[in-house]
Amino acid sequence: MSAAVRVQLGEDGADAERVDQLAGYLRGELIDRGVADVKALPAGEAPPGSRGFDVATAGGLLVTLGKSADGLRSVVAAVREWLSRGGRVKRTVRLEIDGDVLELSEATLTDQDKLVDLFVSRHSSS
């Protein structure tokens, strides 16, 4: 199993630079957890006069899981921890593998558990 997960982070009221900074923190956590590779999603061409950030890709990561069956669970665990550290600020995260999307934000922990289990089961090798 060698899959790539697209991760898109968001935080209410945050500008592209803040979201990109948060993605950098999450990137470090994912690397510490031993995923094969984590890169920023490539940004498209910046509009004329902009400061070089593409809002649609700010906060985006491309995570390569490698061959470990636990890789996806590790990514999801790190993302859920990131969500919980938002405090009263609403944070969102979108995970995508081959067009299959899992979005987590204001779901209860019980609902998150169910959604995560379903998502992981669809992408785990048998």
OpenMM code with the backbone's topology and positions (N, CA, C; nanometers):
from openmm import Vec3, app, unit

residues = "MET SER ALA ALA VAL ARG VAL GLN LEU GLY GLU ASP GLY ALA ASP ALA GLU ARG VAL ASP GLN LEU ALA GLY TYR LEU ARG GLY GLU LEU ILE ASP ARG GLY VAL ALA ASP VAL LYS ALA LEU PRO ALA GLY GLU ALA PRO PRO GLY SER ARG GLY PHE ASP VAL ALA THR ALA GLY GLY LEU LEU VAL THR LEU GLY LYS SER ALA ASP GLY LEU ARG SER VAL VAL ALA ALA VAL ARG GLU TRP LEU SER ARG GLY GLY ARG VAL LYS ARG THR VAL ARG LEU GLU ILE ASP GLY ASP VAL LEU GLU LEU SER GLU ALA THR LEU THR ASP GLN ASP LYS LEU VAL ASP LEU PHE VAL SER ARG HIS SER SER SER".split()
positions = [
    Vec3(0.0846, -0.1182, 0.0000),
    Vec3(0.0000, 0.0000, 0.0000),
    Vec3(0.0886, 0.1238, 0.0000),
    Vec3(0.0942, 0.1931, -0.1102),
    Vec3(0.1663, 0.3192, -0.1176),
    Vec3(0.0703, 0.4215, -0.1760),
    Vec3(0.0104, 0.5006, -0.0899),
    Vec3(-0.0917, 0.5944, -0.1337),
    Vec3(-0.0511, 0.7361, -0.0966),
    Vec3(-0.1162, 0.8295, -0.1618),
    Vec3(-0.0961, 0.9710, -0.1310),
    Vec3(-0.2268, 1.0286, -0.0804),
    Vec3(-0.2174, 1.1086, 0.0221),
    Vec3(-0.3334, 1.1740, 0.0814),
    Vec3(-0.3157, 1.3236, 0.0645),
    Vec3(-0.4166, 1.3874, 0.0059),
    Vec3(-0.4174, 1.5339, -0.0028),
    Vec3(-0.4868, 1.5847, 0.1224),
    Vec3(-0.4196, 1.6740, 0.1927),
    Vec3(-0.4736, 1.7305, 0.3162),
    Vec3(-0.4873, 1.8806, 0.2951),
    Vec3(-0.6067, 1.9331, 0.3235),
    Vec3(-0.6310, 2.0763, 0.3125),
    Vec3(-0.6818, 2.1264, 0.4468),
    Vec3(-0.6112, 2.2214, 0.5066),
    Vec3(-0.6462, 2.2747, 0.6377),
    Vec3(-0.7107, 2.4115, 0.6250),
    Vec3(-0.7955, 2.4437, 0.7208),
    Vec3(-0.8562, 2.5754, 0.7257),
    Vec3(-0.8809, 2.6169, 0.8696),
    Vec3(-0.8845, 2.7472, 0.8917),
    Vec3(-0.9132, 2.8013, 1.0240),
    Vec3(-0.9914, 2.9304, 1.0045),
    Vec3(-1.1058, 2.9417, 1.0715),
    Vec3(-1.1883, 3.0623, 1.0589),
    Vec3(-1.1068, 3.1874, 1.0898),
    Vec3(-1.1184, 3.2859, 1.0020),
    Vec3(-1.0546, 3.4141, 1.0231),
    Vec3(-0.9065, 3.4186, 0.9895),
    Vec3(-0.8493, 3.3050, 0.9494),
    Vec3(-0.7054, 3.3017, 0.9205),
    Vec3(-0.6802, 3.3400, 0.7751),
    Vec3(-0.5733, 3.4162, 0.7542),
    Vec3(-0.5346, 3.4469, 0.6177),
    Vec3(-0.4490, 3.3322, 0.5635),
    Vec3(-0.4137, 3.3416, 0.4368),
    Vec3(-0.3396, 3.2339, 0.3712),
    Vec3(-0.2053, 3.2079, 0.4398),
    Vec3(-0.1400, 3.3127, 0.4859),
    Vec3(-0.0105, 3.2946, 0.5521),
    Vec3(-0.0249, 3.2173, 0.6826),
    Vec3(-0.1290, 3.2475, 0.7599),
    Vec3(-0.1535, 3.1764, 0.8868),
    Vec3(-0.1837, 3.0294, 0.8597),
    Vec3(-0.2692, 3.0027, 0.7627),
    Vec3(-0.3046, 2.8643, 0.7311),
    Vec3(-0.1818, 2.7889, 0.6818),
    Vec3(-0.0995, 2.8536, 0.6029),
    Vec3(0.0229, 2.7911, 0.5547),
    Vec3(0.1173, 2.7612, 0.6720),
    Vec3(0.1232, 2.8503, 0.7690),
    Vec3(0.2044, 2.8284, 0.8883),
    Vec3(0.1532, 2.7071, 0.9671),
    Vec3(0.0212, 2.6978, 0.9832),
    Vec3(-0.0383, 2.5838, 1.0531),
    Vec3(-0.0066, 2.4528, 0.9799),
    Vec3(-0.0121, 2.4572, 0.8476),
    Vec3(0.0207, 2.3386, 0.7679),
    Vec3(0.1660, 2.2981, 0.7909),
    Vec3(0.2533, 2.3958, 0.8068),
    Vec3(0.3937, 2.3664, 0.8352),
    Vec3(0.4106, 2.2934, 0.9673),
    Vec3(0.3346, 2.3347, 1.0684),
    Vec3(0.3396, 2.2662, 1.1981),
    Vec3(0.2914, 2.1219, 1.1835),
    Vec3(0.1793, 2.1039, 1.1135),
    Vec3(0.1253, 1.9688, 1.0941),
    Vec3(0.2238, 1.8848, 1.0140),
    Vec3(0.2875, 1.9445, 0.9149),
    Vec3(0.3874, 1.8730, 0.8345),
    Vec3(0.4965, 1.8154, 0.9245),
    Vec3(0.5461, 1.8967, 1.0162),
    Vec3(0.6486, 1.8495, 1.1098),
    Vec3(0.6009, 1.7333, 1.1943),
    Vec3(0.4769, 1.7403, 1.2408),
    Vec3(0.4208, 1.6323, 1.3210),
    Vec3(0.4096, 1.5038, 1.2397),
    Vec3(0.3688, 1.5174, 1.1145),
    Vec3(0.3550, 1.3987, 1.0293),
    Vec3(0.4908, 1.3358, 1.0005),
    Vec3(0.5900, 1.4174, 0.9780),
    Vec3(0.7255, 1.3649, 0.9557),
    Vec3(0.7735, 1.2900, 1.0804),
    Vec3(0.7455, 1.3471, 1.1987),
    Vec3(0.7835, 1.2811, 1.3241),
    Vec3(0.7136, 1.1464, 1.3409),
    Vec3(0.5972, 1.1304, 1.2802),
    Vec3(0.5227, 1.0047, 1.2901),
    Vec3(0.5691, 0.9008, 1.1876),
    Vec3(0.6615, 0.9400, 1.1028),
    Vec3(0.7219, 0.8416, 1.0134),
    Vec3(0.6525, 0.8177, 0.8811),
    Vec3(0.5699, 0.9125, 0.8342),
    Vec3(0.5133, 0.8943, 0.7005),
    Vec3(0.6266, 0.9032, 0.5991),
    Vec3(0.6070, 0.8455, 0.4824),
    Vec3(0.7140, 0.8397, 0.3828),
    Vec3(0.7591, 0.9786, 0.3380),
    Vec3(0.6641, 1.0696, 0.3147),
    Vec3(0.6998, 1.2030, 0.2664),
    Vec3(0.5823, 1.2971, 0.2868),
    Vec3(0.6115, 1.4240, 0.3115),
    Vec3(0.5085, 1.5276, 0.3230),
    Vec3(0.5598, 1.6507, 0.2507),
    Vec3(0.4822, 1.6959, 0.1537),
    Vec3(0.5193, 1.8154, 0.0774),
    Vec3(0.4014, 1.9112, 0.0750),
    Vec3(0.4329, 2.0384, 0.0578),
    Vec3(0.3266, 2.1367, 0.0373),
    Vec3(0.2646, 2.1106, -0.0994),
    Vec3(0.1327, 2.1253, -0.1076),
    Vec3(0.0683, 2.1139, -0.2382),
    Vec3(0.1196, 2.2264, -0.3259),
    Vec3(0.1536, 2.1952, -0.4492),
    Vec3(0.2075, 2.3010, -0.5358),
    Vec3(0.1039, 2.4106, -0.5594),
    Vec3(0.1488, 2.5334, -0.5450),
    Vec3(0.0609, 2.6475, -0.5684),
    Vec3(0.0583, 2.6794, -0.7167),
    Vec3(-0.0549, 2.7237, -0.7609),
    Vec3(-0.0658, 2.7683, -0.8997),
    Vec3(0.0024, 2.9030, -0.9138),
    Vec3(-0.0074, 2.9598, -1.0297),
    Vec3(0.0510, 3.0912, -1.0534),
    Vec3(-0.0209, 3.1964, -0.9695),
    Vec3(0.0559, 3.2810, -0.9037),
    Vec3(-0.0033, 3.3866, -0.8211),
    Vec3(-0.0617, 3.4947, -0.9116),
    Vec3(-0.1779, 3.5488, -0.8722),
    Vec3(-0.2364, 3.6567, -0.9508),
    Vec3(-0.1471, 3.7798, -0.9486),
    Vec3(-0.1501, 3.8620, -1.0536),
    Vec3(-0.0682, 3.9835, -1.0561),
    Vec3(-0.0981, 4.0712, -0.9351),
    Vec3(0.0077, 4.1214, -0.8721),
    Vec3(-0.0086, 4.2101, -0.7570),
    Vec3(-0.0269, 4.1379, -0.6245),
    Vec3(-0.0360, 4.0035, -0.6251),
    Vec3(-0.0553, 3.9308, -0.4997),
    Vec3(0.0787, 3.9119, -0.4306),
    Vec3(0.0730, 3.8638, -0.3087),
    Vec3(0.1947, 3.8439, -0.2308),
    Vec3(0.2507, 3.7039, -0.2508),
    Vec3(0.2034, 3.6314, -0.3495),
    Vec3(0.2612, 3.5018, -0.3810),
    Vec3(0.1886, 3.3829, -0.3209),
    Vec3(0.0781, 3.4050, -0.2528),
    Vec3(0.0029, 3.2941, -0.1967),
    Vec3(-0.1208, 3.2677, -0.2805),
    Vec3(-0.1498, 3.1426, -0.3038),
    Vec3(-0.2721, 3.1008, -0.3713),
    Vec3(-0.3644, 3.0490, -0.2620),
    Vec3(-0.4685, 3.1232, -0.2327),
    Vec3(-0.5559, 3.0888, -0.1210),
    Vec3(-0.6094, 2.9467, -0.1330),
    Vec3(-0.6350, 2.9010, -0.2519),
    Vec3(-0.6904, 2.7666, -0.2702),
    Vec3(-0.5924, 2.6579, -0.2295),
    Vec3(-0.4626, 2.6853, -0.2329),
    Vec3(-0.3664, 2.5821, -0.1969),
    Vec3(-0.2926, 2.6117, -0.0673),
    Vec3(-0.3110, 2.7287, -0.0100),
    Vec3(-0.2483, 2.7564, 0.1190),
    Vec3(-0.3007, 2.6553, 0.2191),
    Vec3(-0.2128, 2.5998, 0.2983),
    Vec3(-0.2545, 2.5007, 0.3971),
    Vec3(-0.2709, 2.3625, 0.3398),
    Vec3(-0.2256, 2.3402, 0.2177),
    Vec3(-0.2394, 2.2096, 0.1559),
    Vec3(-0.1128, 2.1279, 0.1671),
    Vec3(-0.1290, 1.9998, 0.1946),
    Vec3(-0.0175, 1.9070, 0.2049),
    Vec3(-0.0451, 1.7836, 0.1202),
    Vec3(0.0602, 1.7260, 0.0663),
    Vec3(0.0520, 1.5982, -0.0033),
    Vec3(0.1345, 1.5003, 0.0784),
    Vec3(0.0667, 1.4021, 0.1381),
    Vec3(0.1304, 1.3068, 0.2289),
    Vec3(0.1411, 1.1720, 0.1593),
    Vec3(0.2633, 1.1220, 0.1468),
    Vec3(0.2861, 0.9893, 0.0906),
    Vec3(0.2986, 0.8923, 0.2070),
    Vec3(0.2127, 0.7901, 0.2068),
    Vec3(0.2035, 0.7004, 0.3214),
    Vec3(0.3096, 0.5924, 0.3248),
    Vec3(0.3597, 0.5496, 0.2117),
    Vec3(0.4537, 0.4380, 0.2106),
    Vec3(0.3791, 0.3063, 0.2166),
    Vec3(0.4418, 0.2030, 0.2685),
    Vec3(0.3842, 0.0693, 0.2653),
    Vec3(0.3183, 0.0285, 0.3966),
    Vec3(0.3303, 0.1080, 0.4991),
    Vec3(0.2731, 0.0735, 0.6289),
    Vec3(0.1216, 0.0848, 0.6277),
    Vec3(0.0555, -0.0182, 0.6760),
    Vec3(-0.0907, -0.0169, 0.6855),
    Vec3(-0.1368, 0.0844, 0.7897),
    Vec3(-0.0498, 0.1172, 0.8841),
    Vec3(-0.0862, 0.2120, 0.9896),
    Vec3(-0.0627, 0.3568, 0.9478),
    Vec3(-0.0069, 0.3790, 0.8298),
    Vec3(0.0246, 0.5139, 0.7851),
    Vec3(-0.0954, 0.6060, 0.7800),
    Vec3(-0.2054, 0.5588, 0.7229),
    Vec3(-0.3252, 0.6418, 0.7122),
    Vec3(-0.3820, 0.6723, 0.8499),
    Vec3(-0.3856, 0.5728, 0.9368),
    Vec3(-0.4355, 0.5971, 1.0736),
    Vec3(-0.3489, 0.7010, 1.1450),
    Vec3(-0.2192, 0.6955, 1.1229),
    Vec3(-0.1284, 0.7906, 1.1848),
    Vec3(-0.1546, 0.9329, 1.1347),
    Vec3(-0.1781, 0.9466, 1.0050),
    Vec3(-0.2100, 1.0773, 0.9466),
    Vec3(-0.3398, 1.1308, 1.0055),
    Vec3(-0.4412, 1.0452, 1.0105),
    Vec3(-0.5713, 1.0879, 1.0629),
    Vec3(-0.5600, 1.1257, 1.2103),
    Vec3(-0.4826, 1.0500, 1.2876),
    Vec3(-0.4655, 1.0823, 1.4296),
    Vec3(-0.3993, 1.2191, 1.4464),
    Vec3(-0.2966, 1.2458, 1.3669),
    Vec3(-0.2289, 1.3756, 1.3747),
    Vec3(-0.3237, 1.4894, 1.3373),
    Vec3(-0.4052, 1.4676, 1.2358),
    Vec3(-0.4998, 1.5690, 1.1907),
    Vec3(-0.6050, 1.5945, 1.2984),
    Vec3(-0.6537, 1.4893, 1.3612),
    Vec3(-0.7542, 1.5065, 1.4670),
    Vec3(-0.6958, 1.5811, 1.5865),
    Vec3(-0.5703, 1.5533, 1.6199),
    Vec3(-0.5051, 1.6271, 1.7274),
    Vec3(-0.4928, 1.7744, 1.6910),
    Vec3(-0.4576, 1.8018, 1.5645),
    Vec3(-0.4468, 1.9391, 1.5169),
    Vec3(-0.5817, 2.0099, 1.5306),
    Vec3(-0.6892, 1.9416, 1.4912),
    Vec3(-0.8231, 1.9996, 1.5029),
    Vec3(-0.8551, 2.0348, 1.6480),
    Vec3(-0.8222, 1.9464, 1.7392),
    Vec3(-0.8575, 1.9674, 1.8802),
    Vec3(-0.7805, 2.0815, 1.9435),
    Vec3(-0.6649, 2.1160, 1.8886),
    Vec3(-0.5853, 2.2253, 1.9441),
    Vec3(-0.6356, 2.3628, 1.9003),
    Vec3(-0.7385, 2.3669, 1.8209),
    Vec3(-0.7917, 2.4946, 1.7745),
    Vec3(-0.8633, 2.5730, 1.8816),
    Vec3(-0.8948, 2.5073, 1.9928),
    Vec3(-0.9678, 2.5754, 2.0990),
    Vec3(-1.1041, 2.6204, 2.0498),
    Vec3(-1.1345, 2.7468, 2.0678),
    Vec3(-1.2647, 2.7999, 2.0264),
    Vec3(-1.2669, 2.8437, 1.8809),
    Vec3(-1.1514, 2.8399, 1.8156),
    Vec3(-1.1450, 2.8774, 1.6749),
    Vec3(-1.1854, 2.7560, 1.5914),
    Vec3(-1.2794, 2.7775, 1.5006),
    Vec3(-1.3255, 2.6670, 1.4168),
    Vec3(-1.2174, 2.6317, 1.3148),
    Vec3(-1.1768, 2.5073, 1.3158),
    Vec3(-1.0809, 2.4558, 1.2192),
    Vec3(-1.1482, 2.3487, 1.1350),
    Vec3(-1.1034, 2.3370, 1.0130),
    Vec3(-1.1549, 2.2333, 0.9245),
    Vec3(-1.0377, 2.1614, 0.8597),
    Vec3(-1.0622, 2.0383, 0.8230),
    Vec3(-0.9619, 1.9620, 0.7508),
    Vec3(-1.0329, 1.8730, 0.6498),
    Vec3(-0.9700, 1.8609, 0.5351),
    Vec3(-1.0235, 1.7791, 0.4262),
    Vec3(-0.9136, 1.6835, 0.3836),
    Vec3(-0.9426, 1.5538, 0.3901),
    Vec3(-0.8497, 1.4501, 0.3455),
    Vec3(-0.9058, 1.3890, 0.2187),
    Vec3(-0.8205, 1.3658, 0.1210),
    Vec3(-0.8675, 1.3073, -0.0043),
    Vec3(-0.7685, 1.2028, -0.0540),
    Vec3(-0.8227, 1.0855, -0.0884),
    Vec3(-0.7452, 0.9788, -0.1504),
    Vec3(-0.8225, 0.9337, -0.2734),
    Vec3(-0.7630, 0.9477, -0.3887),
    Vec3(-0.8240, 0.9021, -0.5148),
    Vec3(-0.9694, 0.9463, -0.5303),
    Vec3(-0.9993, 1.0709, -0.4962),
    Vec3(-1.1343, 1.1237, -0.5128),
    Vec3(-1.2276, 1.0965, -0.3961),
    Vec3(-1.1885, 1.0116, -0.3024),
    Vec3(-1.2693, 0.9841, -0.1834),
    Vec3(-1.2311, 1.0879, -0.0777),
    Vec3(-1.3295, 1.1582, -0.0233),
    Vec3(-1.3038, 1.2725, 0.0643),
    Vec3(-1.3603, 1.2479, 0.2042),
    Vec3(-1.2807, 1.2850, 0.3035),
    Vec3(-1.3236, 1.2877, 0.4428),
    Vec3(-1.3031, 1.4299, 0.4920),
    Vec3(-1.4112, 1.4932, 0.5375),
    Vec3(-1.4015, 1.6280, 0.5929),
    Vec3(-1.4386, 1.6224, 0.7404),
    Vec3(-1.3523, 1.6801, 0.8228),
    Vec3(-1.3759, 1.6844, 0.9667),
    Vec3(-1.3727, 1.8298, 1.0115),
    Vec3(-1.4666, 1.8677, 1.0927),
    Vec3(-1.4634, 2.0012, 1.1502),
    Vec3(-1.5382, 1.9990, 1.2825),
    Vec3(-1.6668, 2.0180, 1.2778),
    Vec3(-1.7444, 2.0290, 1.4012),
    Vec3(-1.8148, 1.9004, 1.4407),
    Vec3(-1.7772, 1.7885, 1.3819),
    Vec3(-1.8383, 1.6611, 1.4187),
    Vec3(-1.7973, 1.6251, 1.5616),
    Vec3(-1.8873, 1.5566, 1.6311),
    Vec3(-1.8524, 1.5107, 1.7651),
    Vec3(-1.7421, 1.4063, 1.7538),
    Vec3(-1.6743, 1.3805, 1.8644),
    Vec3(-1.5683, 1.2799, 1.8627),
    Vec3(-1.6224, 1.1432, 1.8218),
    Vec3(-1.7419, 1.1097, 1.8667),
    Vec3(-1.8031, 0.9820, 1.8301),
    Vec3(-1.8275, 0.9758, 1.6798),
    Vec3(-1.8816, 1.0835, 1.6240),
    Vec3(-1.9050, 1.0873, 1.4797),
    Vec3(-1.7732, 1.0846, 1.4027),
    Vec3(-1.6717, 1.1557, 1.4530),
    Vec3(-1.5408, 1.1521, 1.3884),
    Vec3(-1.4859, 1.0094, 1.3869),
    Vec3(-1.5003, 0.9385, 1.4996),
    Vec3(-1.4521, 0.8000, 1.5064),
    Vec3(-1.5166, 0.7147, 1.3980),
    Vec3(-1.6471, 0.7274, 1.3829),
    Vec3(-1.7192, 0.6481, 1.2825),
    Vec3(-1.6741, 0.6844, 1.1410),
    Vec3(-1.6644, 0.8145, 1.1136),
    Vec3(-1.6226, 0.8594, 0.9805),
    Vec3(-1.4806, 0.8151, 0.9484),
    Vec3(-1.3917, 0.8277, 1.0457),
    Vec3(-1.2523, 0.7891, 1.0261),
    Vec3(-1.2416, 0.6394, 1.0014),
    Vec3(-1.3117, 0.5596, 1.0824),
    Vec3(-1.3072, 0.4139, 1.0636),
    Vec3(-1.3537, 0.3745, 0.9247),
    Vec3(-1.4612, 0.4354, 0.8772),
    Vec3(-1.5129, 0.4059, 0.7441),
    Vec3(-1.4124, 0.4462, 0.6366),
    Vec3(-1.3569, 0.5641, 0.6482),
    Vec3(-1.2601, 0.6149, 0.5503),
    Vec3(-1.1356, 0.5261, 0.5463),
    Vec3(-1.0822, 0.4949, 0.6619),
    Vec3(-0.9609, 0.4122, 0.6690),
    Vec3(-0.9882, 0.2730, 0.6151),
    Vec3(-1.1039, 0.2158, 0.6482),
    Vec3(-1.1344, 0.0798, 0.6003),
    Vec3(-1.1426, 0.0748, 0.4480),
    Vec3(-1.1883, 0.1823, 0.3858),
    Vec3(-1.1974, 0.1851, 0.2390),
    Vec3(-1.0598, 0.1936, 0.1739),
    Vec3(-0.9594, 0.2366, 0.2479),
    Vec3(-0.8269, 0.2571, 0.1886),
    Vec3(-0.7188, 0.1694, 0.2493),
    Vec3(-0.7584, 0.0703, 0.3274),
    Vec3(-0.6614, -0.0247, 0.3837),
    Vec3(-0.6573, -0.1472, 0.2954),
    Vec3(-0.5377, -0.2014, 0.2792),
    Vec3(-0.5268, -0.3239, 0.1992),
    Vec3(-0.5851, -0.4400, 0.2776),
    Vec3(-0.6451, -0.5334, 0.2063),
    Vec3(-0.7098, -0.6470, 0.2732),
    Vec3(-0.6099, -0.7523, 0.3114),
] * unit.nanometer
topology = app.Topology()
chain = topology.addChain("A")
for resn in residues:
    res = topology.addResidue(resn, chain)
    for name in ("N", "CA", "C"):
        topology.addAtom(name, app.Element.getBySymbol(name[0]), res)
